[in-house]
């Protein structure tokens, strides 16, 4: 169990590094996502073929899973766009708004009642983002892109959960990456027309970063998560991943010295966002505690 928790926190640390690579890579956000999905798709296909876990699926299923991958590619596009328009700290902080988007989208998609408690807790995070947006005008474009990114991430999570029924996680991830790659390949010529670049071929330094992003932050991260979930509950894993933005911000402050670029409004806003996470965590823990006795009694019967 100790080894599983070490792997869990290693996976969170790796996940926190995705934003760091987003700033290290000098390619624009569209090319960054295009290369990441292409390399990750190839790596997954090779690994699954070697492990003999490559499963054939129908064309209809490929299109369905690939469509979910389009949401993932769109989320990454706005996430890295947010980082490049502002900085890593702003980009990852905006992802905290996933909670309020999930609280709004999930009832509409799954057709159940809205949780007033979830909305209230999420509004605390919204107040934090508004505080940063209002007082720090330098990062407004980055914040707007970050908000769109968090909305798309929320949609991806909800839709992915609905579509994944009946498929293995490895099959889902392979076809999502491939679908996202095909989707962004269709959009890329138009994107580069309106946002032209000098070259689409990455320099050697960028290629090394892209390879690390696709291999370590995508393939290795996926493998670690699968290994951890065999020993640790999904609830504990999801709860622990609340540390991901903190790791990203600390890493950005160490590597890029972002602390000197962030004003008091950022730290006040970040404090509200952390408070929102703490409140939601405590609420979930209390709910779990209340549910435990009834589950135990049912099992005993």
C-alpha positions in Angstrom: 0.0 0.0 0.0 2.9 2.4 0.8 4.2 1.8 -2.8 0.8 2.6 -4.2 0.7 6.0 -2.4 4.2 6.8 -3.5 3.0 6.1 -7.1 -0.1 8.2 -6.5 1.8 11.3 -5.5 4.3 10.7 -8.2 1.5 10.7 -10.8 0.1 14.0 -9.3 3.6 15.5 -9.5 3.8 14.4 -13.2 0.3 15.8 -13.9 1.3 19.1 -12.4 4.2 19.2 -14.9 1.9 19.4 -17.9 1.5 23.2 -17.4 5.3 23.6 -17.0 5.9 22.0 -20.4 3.2 24.2 -21.8 5.4 27.2 -21.1 8.7 25.6 -21.9 7.6 24.6 -25.4 7.8 27.6 -27.7 5.4 26.2 -30.3 1.9 27.8 -30.3 -0.9 26.0 -28.4 -2.4 24.3 -31.5 0.9 22.8 -32.7 1.7 21.8 -29.2 -1.6 19.8 -28.8 -1.2 18.4 -32.3 2.3 17.0 -31.6 1.3 15.8 -28.2 -1.7 13.8 -29.4 0.2 12.4 -32.4 3.1 11.2 -30.3 0.9 9.9 -27.5 -1.3 8.0 -30.0 1.7 6.3 -31.6 3.2 5.4 -28.2 -0.1 3.9 -26.9 -0.7 1.9 -30.1 2.8 0.4 -29.9 2.6 -0.4 -26.2 -0.9 -2.0 -26.5 0.3 -4.0 -29.5 3.4 -5.3 -27.6 1.2 -6.1 -24.5 -1.3 -7.7 -26.8 -4.1 -5.5 -25.4 -5.0 -3.8 -28.6 -8.7 -4.3 -29.1 -10.6 -3.9 -32.3 -13.8 -1.8 -32.1 -16.5 -1.0 -34.6 -16.4 2.1 -36.7 -19.4 3.5 -34.8 -17.5 3.0 -31.5 -14.3 4.6 -33.0 -16.3 7.7 -34.0 -18.0 7.8 -30.6 -14.8 7.6 -28.6 -13.0 9.8 -31.0 -15.6 12.5 -30.5 -14.8 12.5 -26.8 -11.2 12.9 -27.8 -12.2 16.1 -29.7 -13.4 17.6 -26.3 -10.0 16.7 -24.8 -8.1 18.3 -27.6 -10.2 21.5 -27.3 -9.6 21.5 -23.6 -5.9 21.3 -24.1 -5.9 23.9 -26.8 -7.5 26.5 -24.5 -5.5 25.3 -21.5 -2.1 25.9 -23.2 -3.5 29.0 -24.8 -4.3 30.3 -21.4 -0.7 29.6 -20.2 0.9 31.3 -23.2 -1.4 34.3 -22.8 -0.7 34.7 -19.1 1.4 32.2 -17.1 1.3 28.7 -15.6 -0.2 29.8 -12.3 -3.2 31.5 -14.0 -3.8 28.6 -16.3 -3.9 26.0 -13.6 -5.9 28.1 -11.2 -8.7 28.6 -13.7 -9.1 24.8 -13.8 -10.5 25.1 -10.3 -13.7 26.3 -12.0 -14.3 22.7 -13.2 -16.4 22.2 -10.0 -19.0 24.8 -10.8 -19.2 23.7 -14.5 -19.6 20.1 -13.4 -22.3 21.1 -10.9 -24.2 22.8 -13.8 -23.5 20.5 -16.7 -23.8 17.1 -15.0 -27.5 17.5 -13.9 -28.4 18.7 -17.4 -26.6 15.8 -19.1 -27.5 13.0 -16.7 -30.9 14.5 -15.9 -30.9 14.8 -12.1 -31.4 17.6 -9.6 -28.8 20.4 -9.2 -26.9 20.2 -5.9 -27.3 23.6 -4.2 -24.4 22.7 -1.8 -22.0 22.1 -4.8 -23.1 25.4 -6.4 -22.5 27.3 -3.2 -19.0 25.8 -2.6 -18.1 26.4 -6.3 -19.2 30.0 -6.1 -16.3 30.6 -3.6 -13.9 29.5 -6.3 -15.7 31.8 -8.8 -15.2 34.7 -6.4 -11.5 33.9 -6.4 -11.2 34.0 -10.2 -13.3 37.3 -10.3 -11.0 38.9 -7.8 -7.9 38.0 -9.9 -9.7 39.1 -13.1 -10.8 42.4 -11.7 -7.6 43.6 -10.2 -5.0 42.0 -12.5 -5.8 43.3 -16.0 -2.6 41.9 -17.5 -4.0 38.3 -17.5 -7.6 38.8 -18.6 -7.2 37.1 -22.0 -5.4 34.2 -20.3 -8.2 34.0 -17.6 -10.9 34.0 -20.3 -9.2 31.1 -22.1 -8.7 29.3 -18.8 -12.4 29.6 -18.0 -13.3 28.0 -21.4 -10.6 25.4 -20.8 -12.2 24.4 -17.4 -15.7 24.2 -19.0 -14.4 21.9 -21.7 -12.5 19.8 -19.1 -15.8 19.4 -17.2 -17.7 18.4 -20.3 -14.9 15.9 -21.2 -15.1 14.3 -17.8 -18.9 13.9 -17.8 -19.1 12.7 -21.4 -16.1 10.4 -21.0 -17.8 8.7 -18.0 -21.0 8.1 -20.0 -19.2 6.8 -23.1 -16.6 4.6 -21.3 -19.2 2.0 -20.2 -18.3 -1.3 -21.8 -14.8 -0.3 -22.9 -11.4 -0.8 -21.2 -9.5 2.3 -20.1 -6.7 1.5 -22.5 -9.0 1.3 -25.5 -10.7 4.6 -24.5 -7.4 6.4 -24.1 -6.0 5.2 -27.4 -9.0 6.1 -29.5 -9.5 9.4 -27.7 -5.9 10.4 -28.5 -6.3 9.3 -32.1 -9.7 11.1 -32.4 -8.4 14.2 -30.9 -5.4 14.1 -33.2 -7.6 13.7 -36.3 -9.9 16.5 -35.1 -7.2 19.0 -34.4 -5.5 18.1 -37.7 -8.6 19.3 -39.5 -8.7 22.5 -37.6 -4.9 23.2 -37.7 -4.7 24.7 -41.2 -7.4 27.3 -40.4 -5.9 28.0 -37.0 -2.5 28.6 -38.5 -4.0 30.8 -41.2 -5.4 33.2 -38.6 -2.5 32.7 -36.2 0.5 32.2 -38.5 3.9 30.9 -37.3 7.4 30.9 -38.7 7.6 27.1 -38.9 5.6 24.1 -37.8 8.7 22.0 -37.3 9.9 22.1 -33.6 13.5 22.8 -32.7 15.4 20.0 -31.1 14.8 21.4 -27.6 11.0 21.7 -28.2 11.0 18.2 -29.6 12.6 16.8 -26.5 10.0 18.7 -24.3 7.2 17.4 -26.6 8.5 13.8 -26.3 8.6 14.1 -22.5 5.1 15.6 -22.4 3.7 12.8 -24.6 5.6 9.9 -22.9 5.9 10.9 -19.3 2.9 13.2 -18.8 0.6 11.1 -20.9 1.7 7.5 -21.3 3.6 7.0 -18.0 0.9 9.0 -16.1 -1.8 6.7 -17.4 0.2 3.6 -16.5 0.8 4.9 -12.9 -2.9 5.8 -12.5 -3.9 2.2 -13.5 -1.5 0.7 -11.1 -2.6 3.0 -8.3 -6.3 2.3 -8.8 -5.6 -1.4 -8.2 -4.6 -0.6 -4.6 -6.2 2.7 -3.8 -9.9 3.7 -4.1 -11.0 6.1 -6.9 -12.4 8.5 -4.2 -8.9 8.8 -2.6 -7.3 9.3 -6.0 -9.7 12.0 -7.0 -9.3 13.7 -3.6 -5.5 13.6 -3.8 -5.5 15.2 -7.3 -6.7 18.5 -5.7 -3.0 18.9 -5.0 -2.2 19.1 -8.8 -2.6 22.9 -9.2 -0.5 23.5 -6.0 2.3 21.4 -7.5 2.1 23.3 -10.8 2.2 26.7 -9.1 5.1 25.8 -6.9 7.0 24.4 -9.9 6.3 27.5 -12.0 7.5 29.7 -9.2 10.7 27.8 -8.9 11.4 27.4 -12.6 10.0 30.6 -14.1 10.1 32.8 -10.9 6.4 33.6 -11.4 6.0 34.8 -7.8 7.4 38.2 -8.7 4.8 38.6 -11.5 1.8 37.9 -9.3 0.1 40.6 -7.3 -1.8 40.4 -4.0 -5.1 39.9 -5.8 -3.8 36.5 -7.2 -2.9 35.3 -3.7 -6.3 36.4 -2.2 -8.1 34.8 -5.2 -6.0 31.6 -4.8 -6.9 31.6 -1.1 -10.6 31.6 -1.9 -10.1 28.8 -4.5 -8.3 26.7 -1.9 -11.1 27.4 0.6 -13.6 26.1 -2.0 -11.6 22.9 -2.5 -11.4 22.4 1.3 -15.1 22.9 1.8 -16.0 20.5 -1.0 -13.5 17.9 0.4 -14.9 18.2 3.9 -18.5 17.9 2.5 -17.6 14.7 0.5 -15.8 13.2 3.5 -18.8 13.8 5.8 -21.1 12.3 3.1 -18.8 9.3 2.9 -18.8 8.9 6.7 -22.6 9.0 6.9 -22.9 6.4 4.1 -20.4 4.0 5.6 -22.7 2.4 8.3 -25.5 1.7 5.9 -23.2 0.2 3.3 -21.6 -2.0 6.0 -25.1 -3.2 7.2 -26.2 -4.0 3.7 -23.0 -6.0 3.1 -23.5 -7.9 6.4 -27.0 -9.0 5.3 
